[in-house]
Amino acid sequence: MLDAQAAELRAQRVALAREMATLPGITVFPSAGNFLLVRVPDASVAFEMLLTSRVLVKNVSKMHALLANCVRLTVGTAEENAHMVATLKKLGPS
């Protein structure tokens, strides 16, 4: 059962990363975990928008200069990930 869950998580991570990479102004960094690190035009705005939409997100942009405008997004189910992408699409182009 855990193997199946892990396989689904990996598949969702790949699908989510692909979808995120198509959004204007968003850079997706490689990940082997259950989250994606993405650079967005404005991490504070993205964080608030995602949090308000009940998406698991962490604003890491102030942790290090190399993480400027980065947020960490938790990979979820296909439905949760679709909701996350739809929310980020509202940010519009940078």
PyMOL Python script that loads the backbone (N, CA, C, O; Angstrom):
from pymol import cmd

cmd.read_pdbstr("""\
ATOM      1  N   MET A   1       0.833  -1.198   0.000  1.00  0.00           N
ATOM      2  CA  MET A   1       0.000   0.000   0.000  1.00  0.00           C
ATOM      3  C   MET A   1       0.873   1.256   0.000  1.00  0.00           C
ATOM      4  O   MET A   1       0.593   2.199  -0.740  1.00  0.00           O
ATOM      5  N   LEU A   2       1.919   1.280   0.815  1.00  0.00           N
ATOM      6  CA  LEU A   2       2.801   2.448   0.832  1.00  0.00           C
ATOM      7  C   LEU A   2       3.527   2.627  -0.491  1.00  0.00           C
ATOM      8  O   LEU A   2       3.753   3.754  -0.931  1.00  0.00           O
ATOM      9  N   ASP A   3       3.892   1.526  -1.122  1.00  0.00           N
ATOM     10  CA  ASP A   3       4.549   1.609  -2.427  1.00  0.00           C
ATOM     11  C   ASP A   3       3.631   2.255  -3.452  1.00  0.00           C
ATOM     12  O   ASP A   3       4.076   3.059  -4.272  1.00  0.00           O
ATOM     13  N   ALA A   4       2.359   1.907  -3.409  1.00  0.00           N
ATOM     14  CA  ALA A   4       1.382   2.482  -4.342  1.00  0.00           C
ATOM     15  C   ALA A   4       1.206   3.971  -4.071  1.00  0.00           C
ATOM     16  O   ALA A   4       1.112   4.763  -5.009  1.00  0.00           O
ATOM     17  N   GLN A   5       1.160   4.358  -2.806  1.00  0.00           N
ATOM     18  CA  GLN A   5       1.031   5.774  -2.454  1.00  0.00           C
ATOM     19  C   GLN A   5       2.258   6.560  -2.909  1.00  0.00           C
ATOM     20  O   GLN A   5       2.137   7.669  -3.430  1.00  0.00           O
ATOM     21  N   ALA A   6       3.420   5.985  -2.711  1.00  0.00           N
ATOM     22  CA  ALA A   6       4.659   6.647  -3.126  1.00  0.00           C
ATOM     23  C   ALA A   6       4.704   6.800  -4.641  1.00  0.00           C
ATOM     24  O   ALA A   6       5.118   7.842  -5.149  1.00  0.00           O
ATOM     25  N   ALA A   7       4.282   5.771  -5.361  1.00  0.00           N
ATOM     26  CA  ALA A   7       4.263   5.833  -6.823  1.00  0.00           C
ATOM     27  C   ALA A   7       3.295   6.910  -7.298  1.00  0.00           C
ATOM     28  O   ALA A   7       3.595   7.642  -8.241  1.00  0.00           O
ATOM     29  N   GLU A   8       2.141   7.011  -6.652  1.00  0.00           N
ATOM     30  CA  GLU A   8       1.161   8.040  -7.021  1.00  0.00           C
ATOM     31  C   GLU A   8       1.703   9.433  -6.728  1.00  0.00           C
ATOM     32  O   GLU A   8       1.523  10.350  -7.529  1.00  0.00           O
ATOM     33  N   LEU A   9       2.357   9.595  -5.602  1.00  0.00           N
ATOM     34  CA  LEU A   9       2.956  10.880  -5.253  1.00  0.00           C
ATOM     35  C   LEU A   9       4.008  11.295  -6.288  1.00  0.00           C
ATOM     36  O   LEU A   9       4.051  12.450  -6.711  1.00  0.00           O
ATOM     37  N   ARG A  10       4.847  10.347  -6.686  1.00  0.00           N
ATOM     38  CA  ARG A  10       5.864  10.655  -7.705  1.00  0.00           C
ATOM     39  C   ARG A  10       5.207  11.055  -9.021  1.00  0.00           C
ATOM     40  O   ARG A  10       5.648  12.001  -9.674  1.00  0.00           O
ATOM     41  N   ALA A  11       4.160  10.343  -9.410  1.00  0.00           N
ATOM     42  CA  ALA A  11       3.455  10.665 -10.657  1.00  0.00           C
ATOM     43  C   ALA A  11       2.816  12.045 -10.569  1.00  0.00           C
ATOM     44  O   ALA A  11       2.864  12.816 -11.528  1.00  0.00           O
ATOM     45  N   GLN A  12       2.225  12.356  -9.434  1.00  0.00           N
ATOM     46  CA  GLN A  12       1.607  13.676  -9.249  1.00  0.00           C
ATOM     47  C   GLN A  12       2.655  14.785  -9.241  1.00  0.00           C
ATOM     48  O   GLN A  12       2.416  15.873  -9.766  1.00  0.00           O
ATOM     49  N   ARG A  13       3.810  14.512  -8.647  1.00  0.00           N
ATOM     50  CA  ARG A  13       4.883  15.511  -8.623  1.00  0.00           C
ATOM     51  C   ARG A  13       5.336  15.838 -10.040  1.00  0.00           C
ATOM     52  O   ARG A  13       5.517  17.008 -10.379  1.00  0.00           O
ATOM     53  N   VAL A  14       5.519  14.817 -10.866  1.00  0.00           N
ATOM     54  CA  VAL A  14       5.939  15.024 -12.259  1.00  0.00           C
ATOM     55  C   VAL A  14       4.880  15.813 -13.020  1.00  0.00           C
ATOM     56  O   VAL A  14       5.203  16.767 -13.728  1.00  0.00           O
ATOM     57  N   ALA A  15       3.625  15.420 -12.878  1.00  0.00           N
ATOM     58  CA  ALA A  15       2.533  16.107 -13.578  1.00  0.00           C
ATOM     59  C   ALA A  15       2.412  17.557 -13.119  1.00  0.00           C
ATOM     60  O   ALA A  15       2.221  18.459 -13.935  1.00  0.00           O
ATOM     61  N   LEU A  16       2.521  17.776 -11.820  1.00  0.00           N
ATOM     62  CA  LEU A  16       2.417  19.130 -11.281  1.00  0.00           C
ATOM     63  C   LEU A  16       3.579  19.998 -11.765  1.00  0.00           C
ATOM     64  O   LEU A  16       3.373  21.149 -12.150  1.00  0.00           O
ATOM     65  N   ALA A  17       4.776  19.463 -11.748  1.00  0.00           N
ATOM     66  CA  ALA A  17       5.940  20.221 -12.213  1.00  0.00           C
ATOM     67  C   ALA A  17       5.778  20.615 -13.678  1.00  0.00           C
ATOM     68  O   ALA A  17       6.096  21.742 -14.057  1.00  0.00           O
ATOM     69  N   ARG A  18       5.285  19.694 -14.499  1.00  0.00           N
ATOM     70  CA  ARG A  18       5.057  19.992 -15.920  1.00  0.00           C
ATOM     71  C   ARG A  18       4.045  21.112 -16.088  1.00  0.00           C
ATOM     72  O   ARG A  18       4.247  22.039 -16.872  1.00  0.00           O
ATOM     73  N   GLU A  19       2.951  21.012 -15.340  1.00  0.00           N
ATOM     74  CA  GLU A  19       1.887  22.022 -15.433  1.00  0.00           C
ATOM     75  C   GLU A  19       2.392  23.384 -14.952  1.00  0.00           C
ATOM     76  O   GLU A  19       2.128  24.407 -15.583  1.00  0.00           O
ATOM     77  N   MET A  20       3.117  23.392 -13.836  1.00  0.00           N
ATOM     78  CA  MET A  20       3.658  24.646 -13.294  1.00  0.00           C
ATOM     79  C   MET A  20       4.618  25.303 -14.283  1.00  0.00           C
ATOM     80  O   MET A  20       4.641  26.526 -14.416  1.00  0.00           O
ATOM     81  N   ALA A  21       5.400  24.494 -14.965  1.00  0.00           N
ATOM     82  CA  ALA A  21       6.395  25.015 -15.905  1.00  0.00           C
ATOM     83  C   ALA A  21       5.755  25.742 -17.078  1.00  0.00           C
ATOM     84  O   ALA A  21       6.424  26.519 -17.760  1.00  0.00           O
ATOM     85  N   THR A  22       4.475  25.503 -17.323  1.00  0.00           N
ATOM     86  CA  THR A  22       3.784  26.190 -18.427  1.00  0.00           C
ATOM     87  C   THR A  22       3.245  27.549 -18.017  1.00  0.00           C
ATOM     88  O   THR A  22       2.837  28.334 -18.873  1.00  0.00           O
ATOM     89  N   LEU A  23       3.236  27.839 -16.728  1.00  0.00           N
ATOM     90  CA  LEU A  23       2.685  29.109 -16.255  1.00  0.00           C
ATOM     91  C   LEU A  23       3.700  30.229 -16.436  1.00  0.00           C
ATOM     92  O   LEU A  23       4.874  30.059 -16.107  1.00  0.00           O
ATOM     93  N   PRO A  24       3.260  31.374 -16.956  1.00  0.00           N
ATOM     94  CA  PRO A  24       4.193  32.482 -17.173  1.00  0.00           C
ATOM     95  C   PRO A  24       4.761  33.018 -15.867  1.00  0.00           C
ATOM     96  O   PRO A  24       4.041  33.190 -14.884  1.00  0.00           O
ATOM     97  N   GLY A  25       6.061  33.279 -15.873  1.00  0.00           N
ATOM     98  CA  GLY A  25       6.711  33.875 -14.719  1.00  0.00           C
ATOM     99  C   GLY A  25       7.054  32.901 -13.609  1.00  0.00           C
ATOM    100  O   GLY A  25       7.541  33.316 -12.558  1.00  0.00           O
ATOM    101  N   ILE A  26       6.809  31.600 -13.819  1.00  0.00           N
ATOM    102  CA  ILE A  26       7.076  30.606 -12.784  1.00  0.00           C
ATOM    103  C   ILE A  26       8.203  29.688 -13.222  1.00  0.00           C
ATOM    104  O   ILE A  26       8.201  29.157 -14.332  1.00  0.00           O
ATOM    105  N   THR A  27       9.172  29.512 -12.321  1.00  0.00           N
ATOM    106  CA  THR A  27      10.281  28.591 -12.546  1.00  0.00           C
ATOM    107  C   THR A  27      10.164  27.454 -11.545  1.00  0.00           C
ATOM    108  O   THR A  27      10.022  27.691 -10.346  1.00  0.00           O
ATOM    109  N   VAL A  28      10.221  26.228 -12.032  1.00  0.00           N
ATOM    110  CA  VAL A  28      10.127  25.043 -11.176  1.00  0.00           C
ATOM    111  C   VAL A  28      11.517  24.427 -11.047  1.00  0.00           C
ATOM    112  O   VAL A  28      12.205  24.211 -12.045  1.00  0.00           O
ATOM    113  N   PHE A  29      11.919  24.147  -9.816  1.00  0.00           N
ATOM    114  CA  PHE A  29      13.210  23.519  -9.570  1.00  0.00           C
ATOM    115  C   PHE A  29      13.019  22.011  -9.406  1.00  0.00           C
ATOM    116  O   PHE A  29      11.982  21.575  -8.908  1.00  0.00           O
ATOM    117  N   PRO A  30      14.002  21.214  -9.816  1.00  0.00           N
ATOM    118  CA  PRO A  30      13.887  19.755  -9.680  1.00  0.00           C
ATOM    119  C   PRO A  30      13.644  19.345  -8.226  1.00  0.00           C
ATOM    120  O   PRO A  30      14.154  19.971  -7.297  1.00  0.00           O
ATOM    121  N   SER A  31      12.861  18.288  -8.050  1.00  0.00           N
ATOM    122  CA  SER A  31      12.535  17.816  -6.704  1.00  0.00           C
ATOM    123  C   SER A  31      12.450  16.300  -6.671  1.00  0.00           C
ATOM    124  O   SER A  31      12.013  15.667  -7.633  1.00  0.00           O
ATOM    125  N   ALA A  32      12.874  15.727  -5.554  1.00  0.00           N
ATOM    126  CA  ALA A  32      12.712  14.299  -5.325  1.00  0.00           C
ATOM    127  C   ALA A  32      11.843  14.075  -4.089  1.00  0.00           C
ATOM    128  O   ALA A  32      11.706  12.947  -3.615  1.00  0.00           O
ATOM    129  N   GLY A  33      11.261  15.147  -3.575  1.00  0.00           N
ATOM    130  CA  GLY A  33      10.456  15.057  -2.361  1.00  0.00           C
ATOM    131  C   GLY A  33       8.978  15.178  -2.649  1.00  0.00           C
ATOM    132  O   GLY A  33       8.547  15.059  -3.796  1.00  0.00           O
ATOM    133  N   ASN A  34       8.197  15.417  -1.604  1.00  0.00           N
ATOM    134  CA  ASN A  34       6.757  15.565  -1.756  1.00  0.00           C
ATOM    135  C   ASN A  34       6.360  17.038  -1.879  1.00  0.00           C
ATOM    136  O   ASN A  34       5.248  17.430  -1.525  1.00  0.00           O
ATOM    137  N   PHE A  35       7.280  17.828  -2.381  1.00  0.00           N
ATOM    138  CA  PHE A  35       7.011  19.245  -2.591  1.00  0.00           C
ATOM    139  C   PHE A  35       7.781  19.724  -3.812  1.00  0.00           C
ATOM    140  O   PHE A  35       8.701  19.063  -4.294  1.00  0.00           O
ATOM    141  N   LEU A  36       7.376  20.897  -4.297  1.00  0.00           N
ATOM    142  CA  LEU A  36       8.093  21.566  -5.383  1.00  0.00           C
ATOM    143  C   LEU A  36       8.520  22.937  -4.896  1.00  0.00           C
ATOM    144  O   LEU A  36       7.761  23.634  -4.224  1.00  0.00           O
ATOM    145  N   LEU A  37       9.720  23.311  -5.235  1.00  0.00           N
ATOM    146  CA  LEU A  37      10.192  24.662  -4.989  1.00  0.00           C
ATOM    147  C   LEU A  37      10.001  25.420  -6.290  1.00  0.00           C
ATOM    148  O   LEU A  37      10.514  25.018  -7.335  1.00  0.00           O
ATOM    149  N   VAL A  38       9.258  26.521  -6.223  1.00  0.00           N
ATOM    150  CA  VAL A  38       8.999  27.304  -7.426  1.00  0.00           C
ATOM    151  C   VAL A  38       9.294  28.771  -7.168  1.00  0.00           C
ATOM    152  O   VAL A  38       9.050  29.289  -6.078  1.00  0.00           O
ATOM    153  N   ARG A  39       9.823  29.428  -8.189  1.00  0.00           N
ATOM    154  CA  ARG A  39      10.035  30.870  -8.124  1.00  0.00           C
ATOM    155  C   ARG A  39       8.853  31.515  -8.838  1.00  0.00           C
ATOM    156  O   ARG A  39       8.505  31.142  -9.959  1.00  0.00           O
ATOM    157  N   VAL A  40       8.253  32.477  -8.174  1.00  0.00           N
ATOM    158  CA  VAL A  40       7.085  33.188  -8.696  1.00  0.00           C
ATOM    159  C   VAL A  40       7.423  34.671  -8.781  1.00  0.00           C
ATOM    160  O   VAL A  40       8.398  35.118  -8.178  1.00  0.00           O
ATOM    161  N   PRO A  41       6.629  35.439  -9.523  1.00  0.00           N
ATOM    162  CA  PRO A  41       6.929  36.873  -9.632  1.00  0.00           C
ATOM    163  C   PRO A  41       6.945  37.596  -8.276  1.00  0.00           C
ATOM    164  O   PRO A  41       7.779  38.474  -8.052  1.00  0.00           O
ATOM    165  N   ASP A  42       6.030  37.228  -7.376  1.00  0.00           N
ATOM    166  CA  ASP A  42       5.957  37.870  -6.058  1.00  0.00           C
ATOM    167  C   ASP A  42       5.542  36.812  -5.034  1.00  0.00           C
ATOM    168  O   ASP A  42       4.376  36.421  -4.976  1.00  0.00           O
ATOM    169  N   ALA A  43       6.493  36.355  -4.236  1.00  0.00           N
ATOM    170  CA  ALA A  43       6.233  35.269  -3.291  1.00  0.00           C
ATOM    171  C   ALA A  43       5.187  35.646  -2.246  1.00  0.00           C
ATOM    172  O   ALA A  43       4.387  34.801  -1.847  1.00  0.00           O
ATOM    173  N   SER A  44       5.181  36.883  -1.803  1.00  0.00           N
ATOM    174  CA  SER A  44       4.211  37.295  -0.778  1.00  0.00           C
ATOM    175  C   SER A  44       2.786  37.221  -1.313  1.00  0.00           C
ATOM    176  O   SER A  44       1.884  36.734  -0.632  1.00  0.00           O
ATOM    177  N   VAL A  45       2.589  37.703  -2.526  1.00  0.00           N
ATOM    178  CA  VAL A  45       1.258  37.668  -3.145  1.00  0.00           C
ATOM    179  C   VAL A  45       0.837  36.223  -3.394  1.00  0.00           C
ATOM    180  O   VAL A  45      -0.293  35.845  -3.083  1.00  0.00           O
ATOM    181  N   ALA A  46       1.735  35.415  -3.953  1.00  0.00           N
ATOM    182  CA  ALA A  46       1.423  34.011  -4.226  1.00  0.00           C
ATOM    183  C   ALA A  46       1.099  33.272  -2.932  1.00  0.00           C
ATOM    184  O   ALA A  46       0.140  32.502  -2.875  1.00  0.00           O
ATOM    185  N   PHE A  47       1.898  33.506  -1.894  1.00  0.00           N
ATOM    186  CA  PHE A  47       1.683  32.856  -0.609  1.00  0.00           C
ATOM    187  C   PHE A  47       0.295  33.170  -0.065  1.00  0.00           C
ATOM    188  O   PHE A  47      -0.442  32.262   0.319  1.00  0.00           O
ATOM    189  N   GLU A  48      -0.062  34.438  -0.029  1.00  0.00           N
ATOM    190  CA  GLU A  48      -1.368  34.843   0.514  1.00  0.00           C
ATOM    191  C   GLU A  48      -2.509  34.269  -0.312  1.00  0.00           C
ATOM    192  O   GLU A  48      -3.505  33.802   0.239  1.00  0.00           O
ATOM    193  N   MET A  49      -2.365  34.304  -1.626  1.00  0.00           N
ATOM    194  CA  MET A  49      -3.404  33.791  -2.508  1.00  0.00           C
ATOM    195  C   MET A  49      -3.594  32.277  -2.292  1.00  0.00           C
ATOM    196  O   MET A  49      -4.722  31.796  -2.189  1.00  0.00           O
ATOM    197  N   LEU A  50      -2.497  31.549  -2.228  1.00  0.00           N
ATOM    198  CA  LEU A  50      -2.570  30.103  -2.032  1.00  0.00           C
ATOM    199  C   LEU A  50      -3.104  29.756  -0.644  1.00  0.00           C
ATOM    200  O   LEU A  50      -3.935  28.859  -0.500  1.00  0.00           O
ATOM    201  N   LEU A  51      -2.632  30.458   0.358  1.00  0.00           N
ATOM    202  CA  LEU A  51      -3.085  30.205   1.727  1.00  0.00           C
ATOM    203  C   LEU A  51      -4.593  30.448   1.845  1.00  0.00           C
ATOM    204  O   LEU A  51      -5.314  29.656   2.451  1.00  0.00           O
ATOM    205  N   THR A  52      -5.050  31.538   1.265  1.00  0.00           N
ATOM    206  CA  THR A  52      -6.478  31.860   1.275  1.00  0.00           C
ATOM    207  C   THR A  52      -7.289  30.785   0.565  1.00  0.00           C
ATOM    208  O   THR A  52      -8.436  30.525   0.927  1.00  0.00           O
ATOM    209  N   SER A  53      -6.691  30.161  -0.447  1.00  0.00           N
ATOM    210  CA  SER A  53      -7.358  29.097  -1.203  1.00  0.00           C
ATOM    211  C   SER A  53      -7.166  27.729  -0.563  1.00  0.00           C
ATOM    212  O   SER A  53      -7.522  26.710  -1.154  1.00  0.00           O
ATOM    213  N   ARG A  54      -6.607  27.703   0.641  1.00  0.00           N
ATOM    214  CA  ARG A  54      -6.411  26.466   1.416  1.00  0.00           C
ATOM    215  C   ARG A  54      -5.449  25.497   0.744  1.00  0.00           C
ATOM    216  O   ARG A  54      -5.672  24.286   0.737  1.00  0.00           O
ATOM    217  N   VAL A  55      -4.373  26.048   0.178  1.00  0.00           N
ATOM    218  CA  VAL A  55      -3.317  25.251  -0.448  1.00  0.00           C
ATOM    219  C   VAL A  55      -2.121  25.238   0.499  1.00  0.00           C
ATOM    220  O   VAL A  55      -1.732  26.279   1.029  1.00  0.00           O
ATOM    221  N   LEU A  56      -1.533  24.047   0.711  1.00  0.00           N
ATOM    222  CA  LEU A  56      -0.354  23.944   1.571  1.00  0.00           C
ATOM    223  C   LEU A  56       0.836  24.599   0.882  1.00  0.00           C
ATOM    224  O   LEU A  56       1.278  24.146  -0.173  1.00  0.00           O
ATOM    225  N   VAL A  57       1.344  25.651   1.476  1.00  0.00           N
ATOM    226  CA  VAL A  57       2.411  26.441   0.877  1.00  0.00           C
ATOM    227  C   VAL A  57       3.288  27.014   1.985  1.00  0.00           C
ATOM    228  O   VAL A  57       2.815  27.288   3.088  1.00  0.00           O
ATOM    229  N   LYS A  58       4.563  27.189   1.677  1.00  0.00           N
ATOM    230  CA  LYS A  58       5.486  27.834   2.613  1.00  0.00           C
ATOM    231  C   LYS A  58       6.269  28.883   1.841  1.00  0.00           C
ATOM    232  O   LYS A  58       6.859  28.590   0.801  1.00  0.00           O
ATOM    233  N   ASN A  59       6.272  30.089   2.347  1.00  0.00           N
ATOM    234  CA  ASN A  59       7.046  31.165   1.728  1.00  0.00           C
ATOM    235  C   ASN A  59       8.478  31.048   2.235  1.00  0.00           C
ATOM    236  O   ASN A  59       8.749  31.321   3.405  1.00  0.00           O
ATOM    237  N   VAL A  60       9.384  30.648   1.371  1.00  0.00           N
ATOM    238  CA  VAL A  60      10.784  30.455   1.763  1.00  0.00           C
ATOM    239  C   VAL A  60      11.674  31.576   1.226  1.00  0.00           C
ATOM    240  O   VAL A  60      12.899  31.504   1.318  1.00  0.00           O
ATOM    241  N   SER A  61      11.054  32.598   0.672  1.00  0.00           N
ATOM    242  CA  SER A  61      11.801  33.645  -0.026  1.00  0.00           C
ATOM    243  C   SER A  61      12.750  34.451   0.855  1.00  0.00           C
ATOM    244  O   SER A  61      13.684  35.068   0.343  1.00  0.00           O
ATOM    245  N   LYS A  62      12.531  34.458   2.149  1.00  0.00           N
ATOM    246  CA  LYS A  62      13.403  35.233   3.037  1.00  0.00           C
ATOM    247  C   LYS A  62      14.429  34.364   3.759  1.00  0.00           C
ATOM    248  O   LYS A  62      15.188  34.866   4.587  1.00  0.00           O
ATOM    249  N   MET A  63      14.461  33.083   3.459  1.00  0.00           N
ATOM    250  CA  MET A  63      15.388  32.170   4.129  1.00  0.00           C
ATOM    251  C   MET A  63      16.816  32.305   3.621  1.00  0.00           C
ATOM    252  O   MET A  63      17.767  32.060   4.364  1.00  0.00           O
ATOM    253  N   HIS A  64      16.968  32.690   2.367  1.00  0.00           N
ATOM    254  CA  HIS A  64      18.290  32.831   1.763  1.00  0.00           C
ATOM    255  C   HIS A  64      18.132  33.650   0.495  1.00  0.00           C
ATOM    256  O   HIS A  64      17.093  33.590  -0.163  1.00  0.00           O
ATOM    257  N   ALA A  65      19.158  34.414   0.149  1.00  0.00           N
ATOM    258  CA  ALA A  65      19.097  35.254  -1.055  1.00  0.00           C
ATOM    259  C   ALA A  65      18.812  34.438  -2.320  1.00  0.00           C
ATOM    260  O   ALA A  65      18.152  34.929  -3.236  1.00  0.00           O
ATOM    261  N   LEU A  66      19.302  33.203  -2.376  1.00  0.00           N
ATOM    262  CA  LEU A  66      19.061  32.365  -3.553  1.00  0.00           C
ATOM    263  C   LEU A  66      17.609  31.907  -3.669  1.00  0.00           C
ATOM    264  O   LEU A  66      17.191  31.409  -4.714  1.00  0.00           O
ATOM    265  N   LEU A  67      16.844  32.076  -2.594  1.00  0.00           N
ATOM    266  CA  LEU A  67      15.434  31.670  -2.592  1.00  0.00           C
ATOM    267  C   LEU A  67      14.482  32.848  -2.809  1.00  0.00           C
ATOM    268  O   LEU A  67      13.284  32.737  -2.549  1.00  0.00           O
ATOM    269  N   ALA A  68      15.011  33.960  -3.279  1.00  0.00           N
ATOM    270  CA  ALA A  68      14.182  35.149  -3.501  1.00  0.00           C
ATOM    271  C   ALA A  68      12.973  34.790  -4.356  1.00  0.00           C
ATOM    272  O   ALA A  68      13.098  34.162  -5.407  1.00  0.00           O
ATOM    273  N   ASN A  69      11.795  35.204  -3.878  1.00  0.00           N
ATOM    274  CA  ASN A  69      10.515  34.961  -4.556  1.00  0.00           C
ATOM    275  C   ASN A  69      10.209  33.488  -4.774  1.00  0.00           C
ATOM    276  O   ASN A  69       9.565  33.130  -5.760  1.00  0.00           O
ATOM    277  N   CYS A  70      10.662  32.630  -3.867  1.00  0.00           N
ATOM    278  CA  CYS A  70      10.365  31.197  -3.964  1.00  0.00           C
ATOM    279  C   CYS A  70       9.347  30.785  -2.904  1.00  0.00           C
ATOM    280  O   CYS A  70       9.345  31.290  -1.781  1.00  0.00           O
ATOM    281  N   VAL A  71       8.492  29.860  -3.296  1.00  0.00           N
ATOM    282  CA  VAL A  71       7.563  29.235  -2.370  1.00  0.00           C
ATOM    283  C   VAL A  71       7.709  27.724  -2.507  1.00  0.00           C
ATOM    284  O   VAL A  71       8.094  27.214  -3.559  1.00  0.00           O
ATOM    285  N   ARG A  72       7.397  27.027  -1.434  1.00  0.00           N
ATOM    286  CA  ARG A  72       7.441  25.561  -1.449  1.00  0.00           C
ATOM    287  C   ARG A  72       6.004  25.064  -1.450  1.00  0.00           C
ATOM    288  O   ARG A  72       5.225  25.368  -0.546  1.00  0.00           O
ATOM    289  N   LEU A  73       5.663  24.292  -2.483  1.00  0.00           N
ATOM    290  CA  LEU A  73       4.302  23.790  -2.665  1.00  0.00           C
ATOM    291  C   LEU A  73       4.257  22.294  -2.367  1.00  0.00           C
ATOM    292  O   LEU A  73       5.073  21.535  -2.890  1.00  0.00           O
ATOM    293  N   THR A  74       3.333  21.875  -1.551  1.00  0.00           N
ATOM    294  CA  THR A  74       3.184  20.467  -1.234  1.00  0.00           C
ATOM    295  C   THR A  74       2.421  19.765  -2.352  1.00  0.00           C
ATOM    296  O   THR A  74       1.365  20.234  -2.778  1.00  0.00           O
ATOM    297  N   VAL A  75       2.949  18.654  -2.821  1.00  0.00           N
ATOM    298  CA  VAL A  75       2.286  17.860  -3.857  1.00  0.00           C
ATOM    299  C   VAL A  75       1.135  17.107  -3.203  1.00  0.00           C
ATOM    300  O   VAL A  75       1.303  16.471  -2.163  1.00  0.00           O
ATOM    301  N   GLY A  76      -0.035  17.188  -3.827  1.00  0.00           N
ATOM    302  CA  GLY A  76      -1.207  16.509  -3.290  1.00  0.00           C
ATOM    303  C   GLY A  76      -1.819  15.563  -4.303  1.00  0.00           C
ATOM    304  O   GLY A  76      -1.132  15.022  -5.170  1.00  0.00           O
ATOM    305  N   THR A  77      -3.117  15.374  -4.177  1.00  0.00           N
ATOM    306  CA  THR A  77      -3.852  14.554  -5.130  1.00  0.00           C
ATOM    307  C   THR A  77      -4.006  15.313  -6.442  1.00  0.00           C
ATOM    308  O   THR A  77      -3.708  16.505  -6.510  1.00  0.00           O
ATOM    309  N   ALA A  78      -4.467  14.634  -7.470  1.00  0.00           N
ATOM    310  CA  ALA A  78      -4.691  15.291  -8.761  1.00  0.00           C
ATOM    311  C   ALA A  78      -5.649  16.472  -8.604  1.00  0.00           C
ATOM    312  O   ALA A  78      -5.438  17.527  -9.203  1.00  0.00           O
ATOM    313  N   GLU A  79      -6.691  16.298  -7.806  1.00  0.00           N
ATOM    314  CA  GLU A  79      -7.673  17.371  -7.596  1.00  0.00           C
ATOM    315  C   GLU A  79      -7.053  18.547  -6.840  1.00  0.00           C
ATOM    316  O   GLU A  79      -7.267  19.706  -7.196  1.00  0.00           O
ATOM    317  N   GLU A  80      -6.284  18.238  -5.797  1.00  0.00           N
ATOM    318  CA  GLU A  80      -5.633  19.303  -5.020  1.00  0.00           C
ATOM    319  C   GLU A  80      -4.625  20.061  -5.885  1.00  0.00           C
ATOM    320  O   GLU A  80      -4.529  21.286  -5.814  1.00  0.00           O
ATOM    321  N   ASN A  81      -3.886  19.326  -6.691  1.00  0.00           N
ATOM    322  CA  ASN A  81      -2.893  19.964  -7.557  1.00  0.00           C
ATOM    323  C   ASN A  81      -3.564  20.832  -8.619  1.00  0.00           C
ATOM    324  O   ASN A  81      -3.064  21.911  -8.939  1.00  0.00           O
ATOM    325  N   ALA A  82      -4.694  20.373  -9.168  1.00  0.00           N
ATOM    326  CA  ALA A  82      -5.432  21.168 -10.153  1.00  0.00           C
ATOM    327  C   ALA A  82      -5.923  22.472  -9.511  1.00  0.00           C
ATOM    328  O   ALA A  82      -5.892  23.529 -10.142  1.00  0.00           O
ATOM    329  N   HIS A  83      -6.369  22.391  -8.268  1.00  0.00           N
ATOM    330  CA  HIS A  83      -6.811  23.583  -7.542  1.00  0.00           C
ATOM    331  C   HIS A  83      -5.640  24.551  -7.340  1.00  0.00           C
ATOM    332  O   HIS A  83      -5.799  25.763  -7.485  1.00  0.00           O
ATOM    333  N   MET A  84      -4.473  24.011  -7.008  1.00  0.00           N
ATOM    334  CA  MET A  84      -3.277  24.831  -6.815  1.00  0.00           C
ATOM    335  C   MET A  84      -2.903  25.558  -8.111  1.00  0.00           C
ATOM    336  O   MET A  84      -2.630  26.758  -8.101  1.00  0.00           O
ATOM    337  N   VAL A  85      -2.893  24.826  -9.210  1.00  0.00           N
ATOM    338  CA  VAL A  85      -2.539  25.420 -10.507  1.00  0.00           C
ATOM    339  C   VAL A  85      -3.558  26.492 -10.885  1.00  0.00           C
ATOM    340  O   VAL A  85      -3.181  27.569 -11.345  1.00  0.00           O
ATOM    341  N   ALA A  86      -4.836  26.208 -10.696  1.00  0.00           N
ATOM    342  CA  ALA A  86      -5.875  27.187 -11.022  1.00  0.00           C
ATOM    343  C   ALA A  86      -5.693  28.463 -10.206  1.00  0.00           C
ATOM    344  O   ALA A  86      -5.892  29.567 -10.713  1.00  0.00           O
ATOM    345  N   THR A  87      -5.315  28.303  -8.945  1.00  0.00           N
ATOM    346  CA  THR A  87      -5.069  29.467  -8.095  1.00  0.00           C
ATOM    347  C   THR A  87      -3.880  30.266  -8.592  1.00  0.00           C
ATOM    348  O   THR A  87      -3.939  31.494  -8.658  1.00  0.00           O
ATOM    349  N   LEU A  88      -2.805  29.585  -8.939  1.00  0.00           N
ATOM    350  CA  LEU A  88      -1.601  30.284  -9.429  1.00  0.00           C
ATOM    351  C   LEU A  88      -1.842  30.948 -10.782  1.00  0.00           C
ATOM    352  O   LEU A  88      -1.209  31.959 -11.087  1.00  0.00           O
ATOM    353  N   LYS A  89      -2.726  30.412 -11.582  1.00  0.00           N
ATOM    354  CA  LYS A  89      -3.049  31.041 -12.869  1.00  0.00           C
ATOM    355  C   LYS A  89      -3.656  32.427 -12.673  1.00  0.00           C
ATOM    356  O   LYS A  89      -3.546  33.287 -13.546  1.00  0.00           O
ATOM    357  N   LYS A  90      -4.294  32.640 -11.529  1.00  0.00           N
ATOM    358  CA  LYS A  90      -4.887  33.936 -11.227  1.00  0.00           C
ATOM    359  C   LYS A  90      -3.832  35.022 -10.993  1.00  0.00           C
ATOM    360  O   LYS A  90      -4.139  36.213 -11.045  1.00  0.00           O
ATOM    361  N   LEU A  91      -2.599  34.606 -10.737  1.00  0.00           N
ATOM    362  CA  LEU A  91      -1.525  35.595 -10.551  1.00  0.00           C
ATOM    363  C   LEU A  91      -1.277  36.369 -11.828  1.00  0.00           C
ATOM    364  O   LEU A  91      -0.881  37.534 -11.791  1.00  0.00           O
ATOM    365  N   GLY A  92      -1.509  35.722 -12.954  1.00  0.00           N
ATOM    366  CA  GLY A  92      -1.278  36.358 -14.243  1.00  0.00           C
ATOM    367  C   GLY A  92       0.194  36.460 -14.562  1.00  0.00           C
ATOM    368  O   GLY A  92       1.043  36.103 -13.745  1.00  0.00           O
ATOM    369  N   PRO A  93       0.494  36.947 -15.752  1.00  0.00           N
ATOM    370  CA  PRO A  93       1.903  37.057 -16.168  1.00  0.00           C
ATOM    371  C   PRO A  93       2.653  38.096 -15.342  1.00  0.00           C
ATOM    372  O   PRO A  93       2.077  39.053 -14.826  1.00  0.00           O
ATOM    373  N   SER A  94       3.950  37.872 -15.239  1.00  0.00           N
ATOM    374  CA  SER A  94       4.784  38.796 -14.457  1.00  0.00           C
ATOM    375  C   SER A  94       5.044  40.068 -15.227  1.00  0.00           C
ATOM    376  O   SER A  94       5.727  40.963 -14.728  1.00  0.00           O
TER     377      SER A  94
END
""", "prot")
cmd.dss("prot")
cmd.show_as("cartoon", "prot")
cmd.util.cbc("prot")
cmd.orient("prot")
